[in-house]
Amino acid sequence: MRAHLKIITTLLAFCILLAGLASGQAGRHGGGDTDLGKERGMFLNVTAARADGSDERVTAKELALYDGGQEQAIQSFAPDPSPARIVILVDNSLGLRADVEKLQKATREFAYEIYEGDQVMVVGFDQQPEIIADWTDDAKKIEAALPLFRKRGEPHLFDALSAVISDALGPLVGRTRKRVIVLVADGLDRGSRTHFEKVYAELLREDITVYALQIPDRTGGALRRDSLKPAQAIQKLTEGTGGRVLSVNDSRDAAKEICDELRKNRYVLAYTPTSLPLYDARRLLIVPDDGISVRYKLQQPGQ
């Protein structure tokens, strides 16, 4: 597919440099990230905020962590003000209940809301994912690329997600923990070779956060045999990875909220699981004190 080839070409140097950094995979111990010095050390991206809107830092003492039903000692809980890498993944398929102008506007807003150091990649998809704008922080470059949006073909959403994970965000392992997909779509997939559960497991393993600017379901919520409804797919992708759903109709506010949250409310939690089967998937649960809200991936995949 064109997106795969182009991303690989653009990031070939990164791939070579990072070939030996598999142990730094998001959600697992990476030698350069901490002085814990334990092979089983785990790291978890967490969005945490106080209900009163205060900028006061949330501390480890205000949280309880459970992994596989067992309470774990939190070794550190630190703010992560580092730059983000954001892939805006836009449904370009025929039948989508949004015109090209709305898709362009939703994308454009991020170009003007990202913080210093952040970078955006824009990928459109129908039966193939295609890079609309490669990694950049230049709003003018993103603006110039927007006329490439179109509406045709079927939405191979899960194939597109898999390509973004492996080719756009995968090579950034060890360079940034703050890797994000903003999905501008209704959640419909028709014809992907990649199954939903495989994509979902990849997102959890990489600790990639998914946000969605949700477009109304073109199927009207019709039942689908042996597959998730579009709205269900959106819900699981966002809730399961610690993201959330916003409306495409308020794209300016949505872009600002997402970018503000990534810069001001992201934390990294470190812990070493004890007495757990590390090769099995396990449920995660963080219980905050009253007046604090948290979001994070809901499952720790097995190693």
Secondary structure, 3 states (H helix, E strand, C coil): CHHHHHHHHHCHHHHHHCCCCHHHCCCCCCCCCCCCCCCCCEEEEEEEEECCCCCCCCCHHHEEEEECCEEECEEEEEECCCCCEEEEEEECCCCCCCCHHHHHHHHHHHHHHCCCCCEEEEEEECCCEEEEEEEECCHHHHHHHHHHCCCCCCCCHHHHHHHHHHHHHHHHCCCCCCEEEEEEECCCCCCCCCCHHHHHHHHHHHCCEEEEEECCCCCCCCCCCCCCCHHHHHHHHHHHHCCCEEEHHHHHHHHHHHHHHHHHCEEEEEECCCCCCCCCCEEEEEEECCCEEEEECCEECCC
